[in-house]
């Protein structure tokens, strides 16, 4: 009887928790079967990643969209893609809806936009650029600087909600410019 009750409680817990699985999960540290996998980067995505990394150390500035004035998160993503002839929307909310979604368990590619929920409401989104190897570059917050971080950090794993594919093989020739 106790076993049956324990099993029933366990099953109800699993069902209840299934309703909380509304966001995409990432697992990086599993050696064999990682949900975040990386394809071989193309030359255009490598060039875009180099541009993103060229902004490392630029200070955060709300509304900022150039290295000279500083960047907020979406301004940094917007500027980086613009340097390669790719016109993106300016806000995190719009960037979180542009391009094509990377399906849960899909392969992240360098130059994908990754989206985090860092606040509440529709303005609580944060965007960054995936650079490969479980890393991303972003402009994090007031007082911070553009930096590269790991998706293995528990905070970012919990905040991760999706990834967006902007560069596609047929379109990547346009983005190859430095």
Secondary structure, 3 states (H helix, E strand, C coil): CHHHHHHHHHHHHHHHHHCCCCCCCCCCCCCCCCCCEECCCCHHHHHHHHHHHHCCCCEECCCCEECCCEECHHHHHHHHHHCCCCCCCCCHHHHCCCCEECCCCCEECCCCEEEEECCCCCCCEEEEEEEECCEEEEECCCCCEEEEEECCCHHHHHHEEEEEECCCCCCCCHHHCC
